[in-house]
């Protein structure tokens, strides 16, 4: 049995080794990487990402990242490719092939046949002298001085490096094409990520929940309005114009400081410059604003007209808060 100290030491060693590998990976970037980004961006076809073994697993994740950032991509297992799936490669497709050694039988067969088909091959390999590297149109070096495995065998540092290079390609392409947050939302309509990108404040406020008092309202009226709507605050509105907000905190501070609370009015305890959010703003942006200001509610407006209050609890219920 390893002690907790020994286990932490092993884990730290793995992290240290992989960190050093990634540092050297960044230093190895050259014009071949730039060419890869440019040629993929200009392609009219898809990106076929191929690999075998652990590199196949990494290829699948890279494909998912490409697709989610606007680059059409398809995973192709090298073994399946040479047993019929080569037909999935179309004329304008580019093949991105991942392999640490670059010399496995399946990779050699795949590369040989793709060359005959005339498709462009981009390689990511740790062996610059490999069959894969030497037979690629563009070769991205993935230097690995050591796997994090104590026997330097289990794919660890190498697969991490492949994954990072794939991410680097995807984000460079994203920037190259001017891919926006709105574009991103099109590809992620579901789940929490979809909500962050699409759910608007207007979807979380109700026209039946508009806590409000006027500036001359007394303390009893203010307390009743806050309690009734359970938003932790009430807007202060005079002649349909928003003039402030009274929160639970404002209420407590006002009561603590007053000699006679019966004479307290909204004007005396309100915040006349409340934090506002547009009705059309994203709920996630409302959450970020609350987080920045360290508050739990925002006044919702539309063309300066009071529309309601959005509370942190509503955002948490949607699973958007981090």
C-alpha positions, 0 to 999 in steps of 0.5 A, spaced: 500 500 500 502 506 498 501 512 503 497 518 501 504 522 501 506 517 496 500 517 492 500 525 492 508 525 490 506 520 484 500 524 481 505 530 482 510 527 478 505 525 472 503 533 472 510 535 472 512 531 466 506 532 462 506 540 463 514 539 461 511 536 455 506 541 453 511 547 454 516 543 449 510 542 445 509 550 444 516 551 443 516 546 437 510 550 433 512 552 426 510 554 419 507 547 418 502 548 424 500 555 420 499 551 413 495 546 417 490 551 419 490 555 413 489 549 408 483 546 413 480 553 413 480 554 405 478 547 404 471 546 401 470 539 404 470 536 411 476 534 416 477 526 417 480 525 423 484 518 423 487 514 429 488 507 432 489 505 439 489 511 444 490 516 438 483 513 436 480 516 442 483 522 442 481 523 435 474 522 437 474 528 442 478 532 437 472 531 432 467 533 437 471 540 438 471 541 431 464 540 430 462 544 435 466 550 433 464 550 426 469 545 422 465 539 419 469 533 422 468 526 421 472 520 425 475 514 422 478 509 425 484 507 421 483 499 422 476 500 419 478 505 414 482 499 411 477 494 411 471 498 407 471 505 411 475 509 406 469 510 402 467 515 407 473 520 404 470 524 399 474 528 394 475 535 397 476 532 404 482 533 408 485 527 412 488 529 419 492 522 422 494 522 429 499 516 431 505 517 436 509 512 432 507 513 425 509 506 423 503 501 425 501 497 420 494 500 419 497 507 419 501 505 413 496 502 410 491 508 411 496 513 409 498 509 402 491 508 400 489 516 402 495 518 397 493 514 392 486 517 392 489 524 392 487 527 398 491 532 403 494 528 409 496 532 415 499 528 420 500 529 428 506 524 430 511 524 435 516 521 430 518 525 425 522 520 421 516 515 421 512 513 415 506 517 417 510 524 417 514 522 411 508 521 407 504 527 409 503 533 405 503 537 412 506 534 418 505 537 425 511 535 430 508 532 437 515 531 440 515 527 447 521 526 451 517 521 456 511 518 457 508 519 464 508 512 465 514 510 470 515 505 464 515 510 459 510 505 455 502 507 457 500 513 452 499 519 457 504 525 455 503 523 448 495 523 448 495 529 452 499 533 447 495 530 441 489 533 444 492 539 446 494 540 438 487 538 436 484 544 441 490 549 438 487 547 431 480 548 433 481 554 436 485 557 431 480 555 425 475 558 430 479 565 430 481 564 423 473 564 421 471 569 425 466 564 429 462 568 434 458 566 440 452 567 436 455 561 431 457 557 437 450 558 440 447 554 433 451 548 435 449 548 442 442 549 443 441 544 448 443 542 456 446 547 460 451 550 455 445 551 450 442 555 456 448 559 457 448 561 450 440 562 449 436 563 455 434 570 456 432 574 462 425 575 459 424 568 460 425 568 467 421 574 469 413 574 470 409 580 469 405 577 475 411 578 479 413 586 479 414 588 486 414 595 487 412 601 491 413 609 491 418 613 494 413 615 499 411 608 501 412 607 509 416 601 512 410 597 513 408 597 505 415 596 503 416 590 508 409 587 505 411 588 498 418 584 499 415 579 503 409 578 498 413 577 491 419 573 495 424 577 491 428 579 496 427 586 494 422 591 491 423 597 485 421 604 487 417 607 482 414 614 481 409 615 475 412 609 472 419 611 472 424 607 476 427 611 481 431 606 486 431 599 489 430 597 496 433 590 498 433 586 504 439 589 506 437 596 505 431 595 509 435 592 515 440 597 515 435 603 515 431 600 521 438 599 525 439 607 523 433 609 524 430 613 531 423 611 529 422 606 524 415 608 523 417 615 519 421 611 514 420 612 507 422 608 501 426 614 499 430 614 505 433 607 505 433 606 497 439 605 493 437 610 487 442 607 482 440 600 482 444 595 478 440 594 471 439 588 466 436 588 459 430 584 458 433 581 452 440 580 455 442 573 457 441 570 463 448 568 464 450 575 463 445 577 468 449 572 473 456 574 471 453 581 473 451 579 480 457 575 481 461 581 479 457 586 483 456 581 489 449 582 489 443 577 488 438 581 484 438 585 478 432 590 476 430 588 469 428 594 464 426 594 457 427 601 454 428 604 461 421 601 463 421 597 469 419 590 467 421 586 474 426 583 478 431 577 476 434 573 482 440 569 483 435 563 486 432 563 479 438 562 475 441 557 480 434 553 478 436 553 471 443 550 473 447 556 469 450 559 476 457 556 476 
